[in-house]
């Protein structure tokens, strides 16, 4: 298997405005090549022994292996949650020009 060079990172946020603020900062700081922000999603989860059912927005970021740790740290700093969801998944395959673009921009 080839070495993973790029990642997709999922981050949920309490509002589209917060997701946009975080995403724009990460792109401006070259920690992410791009940020896609979905409309409202519904999140059901356990928090402090209670079941929560909340509206959130999902942000999908693309970054390079070299920037991944810095992106996770910075997204956590910018986020309003005490324990933000920040999950990175490796990109094992994709359109080569797009994967090169990610590596060049993050």
N, C-alpha and C positions, 0 to 999 in steps of 0.2 A: 504494500500500500504506500502511496506517495505521502510525503510530508504535508500536513495541513498548513496552509499559508493564510487562510482567511476564515472568519467566523461571522455567523449571524447571532446577534444578541437581542434577546427579548427583554423589554422593560415595561412594566405597567405603571401608570400614573393616575392620580385621582381626577385629572382634567386634561382636556386637549391643550389648554394653555400651558400647563406645567410640562407636558410631554414636548410641546414645541420649544419651550425655553431650554429644556435639557438637550433636546436633539440639536437645536441650532448651536448651542455652546459646544457640544461635542464635535460637530462638523467644523465650526470655526477654529477650534483648537486642533484640528486634524487628528482627532482620536477616532472618528468615524468618517467613512467616505460618504455615507448618506443616512438619513433617518426617515423612515416611513411611519406615519401616524395614522392608525385606524380611527374610525368613529367610535362611538361608545360601545363598550363590551360589558357584559355582566360577569362579575367575579363572585364566586361562592367559595368561601374558605373558612378555616378555623383560625381564630386569633384570640389569644388569652382566654381559652376555654369557652369561647362563644362562636357560634356559626354566624358569619357575616355574609351579607348579600348586597353587594355594592356596584355602582356604575364606575367604570374605569376606562381609560384609553390604553391601547397597546401600541408600543413603539417597537419597530423592527430596525435595528441598526446593522450595518455591515462594517467590519473592521479587519485589520491585518493582525496576524499573530503577534507582531512586534508591538502593537498598540493595545492589545486586549487587556492586559492588567491595568494599564493607565486608564483606559475607558471605564472599566469596572469601578475603580477607585473614584474617578471624577463623577461618574453618574451617581454613585452613592452620596458623594458630597453635595451634589446639586439637588438631590431628591428630598421631598418633604416627609416621606415615610421613615420610621425608625428602622424598619427592615424591608427595604425595597426589593422587589423581584427583579433580579438581574441575572439572566441565564444565557450562557454562551454555548452555541452548538457549532461544531466544526463543519465547514463546507468541504466535502470530499471531492465534489465534482461540480462543474458548471460550465457556462459559456466562457472559453478562455479569455477573450478580450474583456469581458466584464470582470472576471477574477483579477486580471492584471490591473484594471482600473481601480478596484478596491485597494490592492496593494500599493498603488501609486498615490492614492488620496487619503490613506489612513496610516 
